[in-house]
Amino acid sequence: MGRFNRIFGVFLILCLWGVNEILAQSYLSRNGYVEFLSEAPQEDVLGKSNFLVGRISLTDNEVDFYVDARTLKTGITYRDEHLQENYIETDKFPYAEFFGSFTEKPDPSSEEVQDVKVEGNFKVHGVENPVTIIGTVQFLKNGNLYIKANWPLQLSDYDIPIPKVLNYRLSNDLTLTVDIILEKRSQ
């Protein structure tokens, strides 16, 4: 019986170590993609950045993303400067940030695409509001994590005036999209 107990004890330790190894995972990226899309009657405006920073900790169930709003580009330099200086006020509020958690943690042992819901707070222009984001995650064979999500945002909820300058207009309703691969890190 003593040998069985030792074998069972070793087996239990290995199982717990494996569970801990799966749960003790964090992921990081410094070069994700983020975009906002404004579909207005006069003109669609698409702003993009490849400088989305993201961190996910399955251990702590934390989802944390931010982008320097000065890196968002719409394809027209004058419009970018005008949006940043007069509306987003990037000198005062340089970052757009999200911090939250999964409502149900994704399964890191599955390589299938998983639907997820994340709840937390999104902050831009110095104003923070609660948001719920629906997206997908996929744990890749190389150990990394792929995330794609989009959600609606209203500029008025963040005290951002709707610009009506020259020959472009921005809608109050935007769609934000994130597309990012995060590298697995040990904690």
N, C-alpha and C positions, 0 to 999 in steps of 0.2 A: 504494500500500500504506500510506503514511503516513496518508492520510485515513481509511482503514478502521481503522487502529490507534487513531486519535483517537476515532472514533465508537464503536468497541468499548470503549475506555477510559471514555468518558463513560457508555455504557450499563452497564458493570460498576460504576462508582461509584454510579449511580442505583439499580441493583439492590441493592448492598450497603447503601446508605443506607436503602432501603425495608425490607430485612430487619432492619437495626438499629432502624429506627423501630418495626417490629412487636415486636421483642424488648425494646426499651427502654420497656416499659410498666409503669406501676404504677397501682394502683387503691386508693381510700380511701373509707371510709364511717364516719360517727360515729352513725348512727341505724338500725342493722340490728335485726332481731327475733331474739330467742332465747327458747326456752322449755324447761322441764323438765316431764316428765310422770311422775308416780308413780301406778301403778295398783295399789292395795291393796284387800284384801277389803272393808274398811269404808268406804273413800272414795278416790276419785281426787283427786290434788292436781296442779293445773296452775299453774306459776309462769311469769310472762312479763316480758320487758323489751324496750323499744324503744330501748335505749341500747347495743347491741352495736357495738363499734368494730372495724373490720377494715381490714387492709392486705394487699395482694397485690402482689408484685413478680415479674413474669415474668422479668426480667433476672436476678435472684438466685435465682429459684425459691423464694421465701419466702411463706409463708401465716401470718399473724399476726392473732389475734383475742383480744379481751378484753371482759369486761363487769364493771361494778361490781355485785357481788352484792347490794348494798343497794338496787338498782333493781328486783330481781325481786319481783313482786307476785303473790300467790295469790288475791286478792279478799277476804281476811279480815285486817285490820290486826293483830290480836293474834297470829294464826298467823305472819304475816310477821316480826313482832318476835321471836317465840319462836324461829323457825327461824334467824334471823340472829344473835341473841344467844347462844343456847345450843348450836347445832349447827354452823352454818357459821362462827360466830365472826367476823363481818365486821369487828369492831373490830381484830382481829389480822390477818385475811386478807380484805381487802376485794374482791379481784379473782379471777375465774375466767379462766384464760388458756389459749390454745392457740398453739403455735408449731411449724411443720413445713414440709413441702414436698410438691409433687406428685410422685407416683412416675413419672408421665409428664406433661409439660406439656401443657395444653390448647392447641388451635389457635386463635389470635386472629383468623385470617382467615375462620373459619367462624361463621355466625350460628346454626347448629344447636345444640340442647341436647347437651352432651357429658358422658358419664359420666366421673368422675374418682375417683382414690383419693389421699388425702393421708395421709402418715405424719408423726408428730411427738409432742409431749408436751403433755398436758393437765394443768393445775395448778389445784387448788381446795383450800381449807382447809390451805394450806401443803404439800400433798403433790402430787408430780408423778409421772405414770405415762405410759408410751408408749401411744399409741392409733393405730389406723388408722380413717380416716373415709371412707366412700363417699358420694359426692354427685353433683351435677350443676352444670355451669357453662354459661352462655350469654353470648356476646359480643353485646351489643345494637347495633342500628343507630346509636344515638347515641354509641357508643364506650364505654359503661359495661358493667359485668360483673355478671351476676346469678348468685348462688350459693344453692343449697339443699342441706342435708345433715342427716342425723340419725345418731345412734349411741348404743349402750347405755352406761350408766355404773353402776357399783355403788358405793354410798355407803361400804361397808366398805373399798374399795380406796383411799379418801381419808381414812380415819380419821374419818369422820363417823358418829356414833352414830345409830341409827334411833330417832327420837322416838316415844314411846308416851304421849302426854299428852292428857288430857281425852277428847274423842270423835273424835279423828282419829289416823290412823296413816300413816306414810310407808313405802313399800316400799324395800327395799335396792336394788332394780333400778329405774333411771330411764331415760328416753329423753330425750336432748338433741336439740333441733332448732334450726338456724340458717337464716334466710331473709333475704337481704341483697342490696341493689344497691350496688355500689361504683362511684364515679365515676372515670373515667380521669384520671390526673395525668401530667404530664411529669416525668421524673426529672432 
